[in-house]
Amino acid sequence: MTSRGIWGRYLLPLFVAKLYLFLYVPLIILILFSFNDNKLGFDWVGFTTRWYVSVWNNQEMWRSLHTSLVVASSSVVLCLSMSALFVFYGKRSFVKRAMALFYGNLAIPEIVLAVGLMSLFYFFSVPLSISTLIAAHTVLGLGYVVPIVHDRYIELDNRYVEASMDLGATPWQTFRRVVLPLLFPALLTSALLVFIISFDDFVLSFFCSGGSTVTLPMFIFAKIRSGSSPLVSALSTMLLVLSSIVVLLFLALQSRKWGQLR
């Protein structure tokens, strides 16, 4: 058997298996010890669900969850509105040239983006609050939404828009009744993606929120600074389940989109 055959038959599957173990074993350990009846360490004492009850009764956690949901939902609405209007009403030549700016937003390290936005807010004397946090997450989300919506928009048959204009519809009516329904799958996919990114984000939340604004990732960070806690493991497990559901919805929508294109 040649070296290429050995690699393809034995070494590559072994490498992939170790890679998946490296990725998922920490998550399995996290879920396992969220049911551990030991408050101080990772020594297994017994099975319990009291940490999930503690999470459910933690008012500070609920306040931080509410903040995260408000920020994520606001970012989704702003990203979808701005991207759809930008793609439809902007000149195609200008939109095509401006796409590099949105791709660049994804290439810039998030820590650099966070420090830059914080400096901008300080320069214009804008106090850090939930509003600045929503603005920061919207800037981050536009880097994902605009390319997705733009790619879907240029795939549309322009004859639909031309027919709507010929029948006397205004640009707004054409946008609302023709373009938006055709863009709905891309908009829904983008909404799920931006929501999960904003909901899980820590770096922008840490730099661009005021002292009274605490998101759920910041709440978890404050808890683990004093050491590991089964309470954090239970909360992280719940977030893992929620994130997995959103990701599965995103993948299902992407699969449906590719199926329609075929």
Order of alpha helices (4+ residues) and beta strands (2+ residues): alpha-alpha-alpha-alpha-alpha-alpha-alpha-alpha-alpha-alpha-alpha-alpha-alpha
